[in-house]
């Protein structure tokens, strides 16, 4: 089992930044592929970003590429999502997810992830 706890969400004005964190426990963190997803009210959960076991590969949704950065610190069992130039359409609950095995063609498929955090709310005002 893997336990994931997100933090760092909040209310920010458009153009602002937030750094989301996700602390993992229960498994060897460095063996996990980590992802961030988000879900706005009335919408499906959507992929935001993912990072490979050692951080050598990162993946982004087109809507956040160039504004968001995913990173991980395996010594701290933590994955981060730095969100810059936030827009009102970025408003959502952001979820951290993990899996021990995934093919690259499924990296953006939320159904491929086995473990989920409880989510942290990000609200961007215009």
C-alpha positions in Angstrom: 0.0 0.0 0.0 1.0 3.6 -0.6 -0.3 6.6 1.3 -0.2 9.9 -0.4 -0.9 13.3 1.2 -1.1 16.5 -0.8 -0.5 20.0 0.5 0.1 23.5 -0.8 -3.2 24.3 -2.4 -5.0 27.6 -1.8 -6.5 30.8 -3.3 -4.3 32.8 -5.7 -4.9 35.6 -8.2 -4.5 35.0 -11.9 -0.8 35.1 -12.8 0.3 33.9 -9.4 2.1 30.7 -8.3 1.6 27.8 -6.0 3.8 24.8 -5.2 2.0 21.7 -4.5 3.6 18.8 -2.5 2.7 15.2 -2.2 4.3 13.1 0.5 4.4 9.4 0.0 4.8 6.5 2.5 4.4 2.8 2.6 6.5 1.7 -0.4 9.9 2.5 -1.8 9.2 5.9 -3.2 11.9 5.7 -5.8 10.1 2.7 -7.4 7.0 4.7 -8.0 6.0 6.7 -11.1 4.2 9.8 -9.8 1.5 11.8 -11.4 -0.6 14.9 -10.8 -4.2 15.1 -12.0 -7.0 17.6 -11.4 -10.7 17.7 -11.4 -12.9 20.7 -11.7 -16.6 20.6 -10.7 -18.7 18.9 -13.3 -15.7 17.8 -15.3 -13.7 14.6 -15.7 -10.4 14.0 -13.9 -7.7 15.2 -16.2 -3.9 14.6 -16.5 -1.6 17.4 -15.5 1.9 16.0 -15.2 3.9 12.8 -14.5 7.5 12.0 -13.6 9.5 8.7 -13.9 11.1 6.9 -11.0 14.3 8.8 -11.0 12.9 12.0 -12.5 14.7 11.5 -15.8 11.5 11.7 -17.7 8.6 14.2 -17.3 5.3 14.5 -19.1 2.9 17.4 -19.3 -0.6 18.1 -20.5 -0.5 20.6 -23.3 -2.6 23.1 -21.3 0.1 23.4 -18.6 3.3 22.9 -20.5 5.6 25.8 -20.0 3.8 26.9 -16.8 3.9 23.9 -14.5 6.9 21.9 -13.5 6.9 18.5 -11.8 9.8 17.3 -9.8 10.6 14.8 -7.1 13.0 14.4 -4.2 13.4 10.7 -3.5 15.3 11.4 -0.3 12.2 13.1 1.1 9.7 10.8 -0.5 8.0 13.8 -2.0 6.8 14.9 -5.5 6.2 18.6 -6.3 4.2 20.5 -8.8 5.3 24.1 -9.3 2.4 26.0 -10.9 3.2 29.4 -12.4 1.2 31.9 -14.4 -2.0 30.4 -13.0 -5.2 31.0 -14.9 -8.8 30.8 -13.6 -9.3 27.7 -15.7 -6.6 26.0 -13.6 -9.1 26.0 -10.7 -9.7 22.4 -9.6 -8.9 19.8 -6.9 -5.4 18.6 -7.6 -4.7 14.9 -6.9 -1.4 13.1 -6.5 -1.2 9.6 -7.9 1.3 6.8 -8.0 1.9 3.5 -9.7 4.6 0.9 -9.6 4.4 0.0 -13.3 3.0 1.9 -16.3 3.7 2.0 -20.0 4.5 5.4 -21.4 1.4 5.4 -23.7 -0.8 5.3 -20.5 1.0 7.9 -18.5 -1.9 10.3 -18.8 -4.6 7.7 -18.1 -5.9 8.1 -14.5 -7.1 4.5 -14.6 -3.5 3.3 -14.8 -2.6 4.7 -11.4 -3.1 2.6 -8.3 -2.8 5.0 -5.4 -4.4 8.4 -4.9 -4.2 11.2 -2.4 -7.2 13.0 -1.0 -6.6 16.1 -3.1 -5.9 19.7 -2.5 -8.0 22.6 -3.7 -6.5 25.2 -6.0 -8.6 28.3 -6.7 -7.5 31.0 -9.1 -9.4 34.2 -9.1 -9.5 36.5 -12.1 
